[in-house]
Amino acid sequence: MKAGIVGLPNVGKSTLFNALTNAGALAANYPFATIDPNVGVVPIPDQRLDIIGEHIATQKVIPAVLELVDIAGLVRGASKGEGKGNAFLGHIRDVDAIIQVVRCFEKAPGGEEITHVDGTVDPIRDIMTIEQELILSDLQTCESAHAKAQRAARGNDREAKARLGAIEKIQPALEDGRPARSVEITDPDQIRALKGLGLISMKPVLYLANVSDDDVNGRGPLAARVRDHAATVGAEMVPVCAKIESELSELDAEDKLEMLGDMGMDEPALNKLAHAAYKLLGYQSYFTAGEKEIRAWTIPRGCKAPQAAGVIHTDFEKGFIRVEVYSVADLQEHKTEKAIKEAGKMRVEGKDYTMQDSDICHFLFNV
């Protein structure tokens, strides 16, 4: 799961990226990695891993991960190459979701004045600035692809016809200032064709409302506007204070819990961000557990067992035979796999099994 963090200048984007990825570096049992100066891999907190670890002895515990990409700063005109526009648009095409950091504070903690690029603080204006740049970039993509698809479609090319049909549905929306995701596409061929176009405004969006340290739960009027906007467009919103997250990222577990309590927070922003990203993208987790490792794997909701096995290795999907499966709740109740089998709770499922959140699996395959 890969998400790009975007935002206008002076909204706290890089501060949050550094805090979140540093928090990941301090998390237990997962080797934090900086793939690139602007890419970090952080673990997704999951209490179910702790539950499994209480009952199954293992050498290591590996959570699912969220790859965060700190996308080059965006300014108005990025779609035309202004600022670092070309780098911005190039990086953002590769992510699964867009996380937009939105400034929801007038002054920085401590009263420091931080000049907004547009002179005043208006989170909805900021949201629309970035949205419009993505829409304009996609409009250029569609205009360029339209003529090519038209020519290919005359030759009875099925893929080209599907691409042309999809473009002709989406382009009017883009011209009207609406994102590609606002257009419902149900034809399977057109859906596949759209993936090849790499439209940025098709990607789901999560808003990180960067709030002041006296509004950590985002109840103030600026954050409320972002929350209302997110609900209107079917997005997710998470309030976060960059200053607090920076401080939390440097603390050990005990001190972190104490600070969270003092601030009236139930969990760090990374936890909330991970859960919101999972919800936004329609993901869930299943687990494998044994002596070598306990591990969480990320799959789409509705995923069948062979495809879930393929997340571990493509050979698992190709040679899938069956899966032995039980739930985290079964393990909590019966304590051991032996007891789960004796209680008749260890199920054997085939290729048509739809994976459930919290499944613990042993895949059988033959290559």
N, C-alpha and C positions, 0 to 999 in steps of 0.2 A: 504494500500500500504506500503510495507516494503522493505527497501533497506539496504544493508550492505556496510559500508565504509571500504575499504581495502587499503593497501599500504605497501611498504617496510619501514624499519626504517628511521627516519629523513627526511620524505617527508612532514610533517606537518599534518598528518592524524588526530591525536587526538586534535591538536589545532583547526582544522576546525570543527571537531565534536562538541567540546565544544562551539565554536562560534555560530554554526548553532543552536544548541539546546538551548543556552542561548537566542538567538534572538527569538526563539519560545516562551520562557518563558515570554518575554516582550510583545508579541503580545496581542492585545486586545481581550477580551471575550473568550479566550480558555484556559482552565486549563492545563498548561504545566505539563507533568508528566514524571518523571524518573522511568521507570518500573524496571530498574536494573542499576547497576553502569555504564553499557555501552550501555544503550538503552534510547533514548529520543523520545518523540512524539511532533512534531512541526506542526503548522498550515500551510496550503498551501494558500498563498496570492491569493485573488480573488476579483477584484473590483466589480464583479457582485453582491456580497453579500451587498456591500454598496449601490448599485443601488436599490436592493430589499428593503433594510432597509429604504430608503428614502420614500417609498410609502406604506409599510406595517408596522404598529406599532407592536413591538414585545418585549419580555422580554430579549431575548439574541440571539446572532448570533454565529453560530458554523460552522467554515470552515471545509473542508475536511482536513485530516491529512496525514503526511508522517512519518512513523516510521523509525528512523535511528538507526542502530546497529553498534557500533564501534567494528569491528571484531578484535580479537587478532592479533598482529603483525605477518606478514608473512616473512619468510626467505627462501632462496633457500634450498630445501630439506624438505619443510613442508609436502609434500605428503608422505614422509617416516617417519614423526613424529618429524622432526627436530624443534627446538625452541618450539613454542606453536602450532605446526602444527595440532595436533589432535583437539585442541579447536577451531582453526581457521576453519578447515573443517567442524566441527560439527555445528558451528553457521551459516556458510554461506549457508548450505543446506536449511535453513528455510526462506531465503529472496526471494523476487520476482525479484530483480535486484541487480547488483553489481555496486557500485560506487567506482572506483579506483582513489585514489589521486596520482597524478604524479608530481614529482618535476620538475619545469620549471624555476628555478632560480639558479645562480651560488653561490651567497652569500646571506645571510639573510639580510633583511632591517637593515640599520645601518652598513653594511659591515662585520658582524659577519661570521666567517667561520663555516660552519656546514658540518662535514665530511659525505660524502655519503658512504653507506655500501659497494659499489663497487669501491670506490675511485674517481670516476668521475661522472659527471652529464650527463645522457643519458636517456631521457624519454622513448624512444621506447624500449631500453634494459630492463628498469624497467617493462614496460607493458608486454613484452614477458616473463620475469621471473615469474610474477604472473600467466600469462596465461598458461605457461607450467606446473606449479605446479597443477593448476586446471585440466588440461588435464591428467596429470599422475595419479591424484587421481581418475578421472573418468575411466581411463583405468583399474585401479585396480578393480573398481566397476564392470565394464563390464566383465572382465576376471572371476571374482568370480561368477557373475550371469549367465554367458554363459553356464557353465556345468549344473547348476541346471535347467535352462530353457530347455536345450536339453533333459534332462531326463523327465521332465514334458511334453514336447511336444510329446514325443513318446506315451503318453497315450491319445492323441487326446484332450488335454486341450487347448481350444481356446485362453485363456489369455496367456498361456505359449508360444503358437505358435507366437502370436503377439509380445511378449517380445523378443523371440528368433530372429524374423525377424528384429526388431528394433536394437537389439544389433549387429547383423551381418551387418547392414548398417553403424552403427556408429563406431564400434570398429576399422575398417581399417583407418578411418579418425583420430581417436585418436592416433593410432600407427604411423601415418604420421605427428603427431604434430599439427593437426588441431582441433579446439574445436567442441563439439557436435552440437552447433548451426549452424555450417557451412554445416551440412547435412540436406537436405530437406526430411522431413517425411510427407507424405500426408494421409496415411492410418489411419483412426480414431482409430482403435483398437491399432495400434502401438503407436500412440500419447498418448493414455491413459496408455499403458504399460510403456512408458518412464517416465511418471510422478511418477510412483512407484519406479523407479530406483534412482530418486533424483540426476541426473547428474548436477554437478555444472557448467560445461562449456556450458550447455544449456541456462543458464540465460543471459538475455541481459545486456550489459555493458554501463555505462556512465563514461566518464573520467573527473575528476576534475583536471584541470591543475593549480597547485599551483604556481602562478607567483609572481614576485617581485612588490613592490609598485610603481615602475615607469613603469609598463606594465600591468595596471589593466584590460585592455580589451584584453590581450593575443595576442598582435600583434608581439611579439618578435619571434625569430627563433625557440626557444625550444617549445613554445606553438604552433607555426605553424605546427611543426612536429606532435604533438599530434592531432591537428585538421585534418590534412591530413590523418593520420592513422585512425581516427574515421570515416571519410567519406568513406575510403576504405573498412572498415569492417561493415559498417551499424550501427555504434554506435553513441552516442551523446557526445559532448564535451562542457564543461563550464569552462571558465577561472575564477579563484578566487584567491585573495590574502588573505592568512590566517591572516596576521597581521591586515589588514584593517577590515576584517570581525570581528575579536576579538574586535577592537575598536568600530565598529558600533553596536555590540551586547550590549554594555553598555550604549548607548545613548537613549534619548527619541526621539519621532517621529520628532520633529522640528529640533533638533540638527543633527539627522541622515540625514534628507533631505539636510541640509546645508553641511555636510561633503561629501555626495554623489556628490553634485554639485561641491565642491572644487576639488574632485578627478576625475571629468569627467565621473562619473558613473551614469547610469540612474536608477538602482535599485540594492538592495543588492543581494549577491550570492544566498541566500535562495530562492528568487523569481525565479531566472534563473534556479536553480537546480530543483525546483518543476515543472516548466513548461517543462523542458527537460525530467524529469522522466515520466511525463504524456505522452509526445510524444513517448518516448521510449517504454513504456508498452502498448500503444494504449488505454489509458484511456480518459474519459471525465467526466464532472460533470452535475448532475441535482440537482434541489433544491426543498425543501419543505418550505412553508412559512405560518406562522400563528401567533396568539397572543403569544403563549408560546415560539416559537423559529423559526428562519430562519436558515436553515441548508443546507450545500452542501454535496452531496453523490457521491462517486466515483464508476463508472461502466466502463466496457469495451465498446469500440466503437462497435456498432452493437447489443447491448444488447436489448432484448425485454422487454416490460413493466412489465410482471409478475416477471422476474428475477431482474429487477431494484427495484421493490417493495420488493423483498426478501432481498435486502441489508439492508433495514430498520428492517425487522423481517421476519422470515421464514413463519409465519402465513399469512403475506400479500401476499406471492407468492402462498401458498397453496389455499387460499380462494379468489384469485384475481377475481374481476368482471369486472372492467373497471377503466380507469384513466381519470380525467379531467385535461387538460394540456394546458398551454400557454407559451409564451417565455418571457425572460427578456426584449427583445425589445418591445413586446406587452405592458408590464407593463410600460416601459419608455414612450411609446406613449399615453396610455390611463389612466395612473396614478392609477386606482383602478381595482380590480377584477370585480366589478359591471359594470364598463364602458367597460371592456374587453368583458364581456358576451353580453352586449347590442350591441357591435360592431360585434358580431358574431365570435370573435377570440378565445373564450374558446371552445376547441375541446374535444369531448368525443371519446376515443380510446379504442380498445379492446386488446385481448391477442397477436395479431400479430403486434402490433405497435412497430416500431423500435425507441428507444429513441434517441433524438437529444440533442446535447450539448446546454446548456442554457435553457432546459425545466424546467418549474415550475409545480409541480404535486400535485394533490389531488387523492390519491388512494382509491378506494372503494373495500372492500373485505368482505367476510363472512366466518367465521370458524365454 
